[in-house]
């Protein structure tokens, strides 16, 4: 019998990004239920256009997610702005670095772990900053890096390149599944997905806090614990593939 046989796993990641994750769960015998909670939308504001016109003023661009890379370059292309050859990129995570590569750029700095505070700590130890930093973010990104930049007294500008919106189409289905105890495990790939899940479950008698909750990394796990999950599980490496390995190990 396959290790995830008979297990129904709620997959809250966006449909386009979740496919390999869903396929692997199904391959291990599980039933992956695709219920994306969030939708991402380009923030094409006048303020952003003005920031991009002055891209030559910046020495470094900090990006902490694949979505950040995707929407930053979408905005740059839409604005018709040229990226200076001197501009350097500080990136979190192998997946984010691979996304950056698809736009013909390489990561000039990557921290040893997937956390923003580690990124800041290691960056300021290893790099001497001459010039301003452009911090690329979504509207729900945490303020860890801006706080670290302020501590280091470096000049920086934040640019919100995408907005994270709550999807409504799966809300009723998720409530019913959790209420009827039809789900064996939950998966979260960002703090925002944890927040979105509890926005949906607000006021429900059954919230699924007792279910095994598989999180992609420590920041997401901390958010899950903050919301009261009692069985939060982290993979050894912070990837989707390793999340499934953790599920297999847990249910075996």
C-alpha positions in Angstrom: 0.0 0.0 0.0 1.3 3.5 -0.8 2.2 5.7 2.2 -0.5 8.3 1.6 -3.3 5.9 0.6 -6.7 7.0 2.0 -5.4 10.4 3.0 -7.0 13.6 1.8 -4.6 16.6 1.8 -5.7 20.2 1.5 -3.4 22.1 -0.9 -3.9 25.8 -0.4 -1.2 27.0 -2.9 -2.1 28.8 -6.1 -3.2 26.4 -8.9 -0.3 27.2 -11.3 2.4 26.7 -8.7 0.8 23.7 -7.0 0.8 21.2 -9.9 4.1 19.3 -9.1 3.1 19.2 -5.4 -0.3 17.8 -6.2 1.1 15.2 -8.6 3.6 14.0 -6.0 0.9 13.7 -3.3 -1.2 11.7 -5.8 1.8 9.5 -6.8 2.2 8.6 -3.1 -1.4 7.4 -3.0 -2.9 10.5 -1.4 -5.8 12.6 -2.6 -4.7 16.2 -3.1 -7.6 18.7 -2.9 -6.6 21.9 -4.8 -8.2 24.9 -3.0 -6.1 28.0 -3.7 -6.8 30.6 -1.1 -4.9 33.6 -2.6 -4.7 35.4 -5.9 -1.8 37.7 -6.9 -2.2 40.8 -9.0 0.3 43.3 -10.5 0.4 46.6 -8.7 0.9 49.0 -11.6 0.7 52.3 -9.7 2.1 55.7 -10.7 4.3 55.6 -7.6 5.9 52.4 -8.8 6.5 53.8 -12.3 8.3 56.8 -10.7 10.5 54.5 -8.6 11.4 52.4 -11.7 12.4 55.5 -13.7 15.2 56.0 -11.1 16.4 52.3 -11.1 19.9 53.6 -12.0 20.1 55.1 -8.5 20.0 51.7 -6.8 22.9 49.3 -6.1 21.0 46.3 -4.9 17.5 44.8 -5.4 16.3 42.5 -2.6 13.6 39.9 -3.5 12.3 37.2 -1.2 9.9 35.2 -3.4 9.3 33.9 -6.9 6.2 36.1 -7.1 8.4 39.1 -6.2 10.7 38.3 -9.2 7.9 37.6 -11.6 5.9 40.8 -10.8 9.1 43.0 -10.6 10.1 42.0 -14.1 6.5 42.3 -15.4 6.4 45.9 -14.1 9.9 46.7 -15.5 8.9 45.4 -18.9 5.6 47.2 -18.8 7.4 50.4 -17.9 9.9 50.1 -20.7 12.7 50.6 -18.3 16.2 49.2 -18.8 17.8 47.4 -15.9 21.4 48.7 -15.4 24.1 46.1 -15.7 25.5 47.4 -12.4 22.4 46.4 -10.5 22.9 43.4 -8.2 20.3 41.0 -6.9 19.9 39.6 -3.3 17.6 36.6 -3.3 16.1 34.2 -0.8 15.7 30.5 -1.9 16.7 28.3 -4.8 13.3 28.5 -6.5 13.4 32.4 -6.4 17.0 32.2 -7.9 15.7 29.9 -10.7 12.9 32.3 -11.4 15.4 35.1 -11.6 17.5 33.1 -14.0 14.6 32.9 -16.4 14.8 36.7 -16.8 18.5 36.4 -17.7 19.8 37.5 -14.2 21.8 35.6 -11.6 21.6 36.0 -7.8 24.6 38.0 -6.5 23.8 37.2 -2.9 21.9 34.3 -1.3 21.7 33.7 2.5 22.3 30.3 4.0 18.7 29.9 5.2 15.3 31.0 3.9 14.6 33.6 6.6 14.7 37.4 6.0 16.5 38.1 9.3 19.3 35.7 8.4 19.4 37.3 4.9 19.9 40.8 6.4 22.5 39.6 9.0 24.6 37.7 6.5 24.3 40.4 3.8 25.6 43.2 6.0 28.5 40.9 7.2 29.6 40.0 3.7 28.8 43.0 1.5 29.7 46.6 1.7 26.7 48.7 0.5 27.5 51.6 -1.7 24.3 53.1 -3.0 20.6 52.5 -2.2 18.7 49.3 -1.8 15.4 48.6 -3.6 13.2 46.2 -1.6 10.7 44.4 -3.8 7.6 43.1 -1.9 4.0 42.2 -1.9 1.3 44.1 0.0 1.3 41.5 2.8 5.0 41.0 3.1 6.4 41.3 6.6 8.5 44.3 7.7 11.6 42.3 8.8 13.9 43.6 6.0 12.9 47.3 6.3 13.5 47.2 10.0 17.0 45.6 9.4 17.8 48.3 6.8 16.8 51.0 9.2 19.0 49.4 12.0 21.9 49.4 9.6 21.2 53.1 8.6 21.2 52.2 4.9 19.1 54.1 2.4 16.4 52.0 0.9 13.1 52.2 -1.0 10.3 49.6 -0.8 8.3 48.9 -3.9 5.1 46.9 -3.6 4.9 45.1 -7.0 1.9 42.8 -6.3 -1.2 42.7 -4.2 -2.3 39.5 -2.5 -6.1 39.0 -2.6 -8.3 36.5 -0.9 -10.1 34.1 -3.3 -13.7 33.3 -2.5 -14.5 30.4 -4.8 -13.4 27.6 -2.4 -14.4 29.0 0.9 -17.7 27.1 1.3 -16.1 23.9 0.2 -13.2 24.2 2.7 -15.6 25.0 5.6 -17.7 21.9 4.8 -14.7 19.6 4.5 -13.2 20.8 7.8 -16.6 20.7 9.6 -17.3 17.2 8.4 -13.8 16.0 9.2 -13.0 15.0 5.6 -9.5 16.3 5.6 -6.5 14.4 7.0 -3.8 17.1 6.7 -3.4 20.8 5.8 -0.5 22.4 3.8 0.7 26.0 3.9 3.4 27.5 1.8 3.5 31.1 3.2 2.3 33.0 6.3 -0.3 34.7 4.0 -2.0 31.3 3.3 -2.2 30.6 7.0 -3.9 34.1 7.5 -6.2 33.5 4.6 -7.2 30.0 5.9 -8.2 31.5 9.3 -10.1 34.4 7.6 -12.2 31.7 5.9 -12.7 29.7 9.1 -13.5 32.6 11.4 -16.6 31.9 13.5 -16.7 28.1 12.6 -17.1 25.6 15.5 -14.5 23.4 13.8 -11.3 25.0 12.6 -8.9 22.1 12.0 -6.4 23.2 14.5 -5.9 19.6 15.6 -5.0 18.4 12.1 -1.4 17.8 11.1 -0.3 21.0 9.5 2.7 20.8 7.0 4.5 24.1 6.5 7.2 24.9 3.9 9.5 26.8 6.3 9.9 28.3 9.8 8.2 31.7 9.1 5.1 29.9 7.9 5.3 27.4 10.8 5.6 30.3 13.3 2.4 31.8 11.8 0.6 28.5 12.1 1.6 28.1 15.7 0.5 31.7 16.3 -3.0 30.7 15.1 -3.1 27.8 17.4 -2.2 24.7 15.3 -1.1 22.0 17.7 0.7 19.7 15.2 2.9 21.8 13.0 5.4 19.9 10.9 8.5 21.2 9.0 10.5 19.4 6.3 14.3 19.1 6.6 14.7 21.3 3.5 12.2 24.0 2.8 10.9 22.8 -0.6 7.5 21.4 -1.8 9.2 18.1 -2.6 10.5 17.8 1.0 7.0 18.7 2.4 5.7 15.5 0.7 8.6 13.5 2.1 7.6 14.8 5.5 4.0 13.7 5.0 5.1 10.2 3.9 7.3 9.9 7.0 4.5 11.2 9.2 1.7 8.9 7.9 4.0 5.9 7.7 
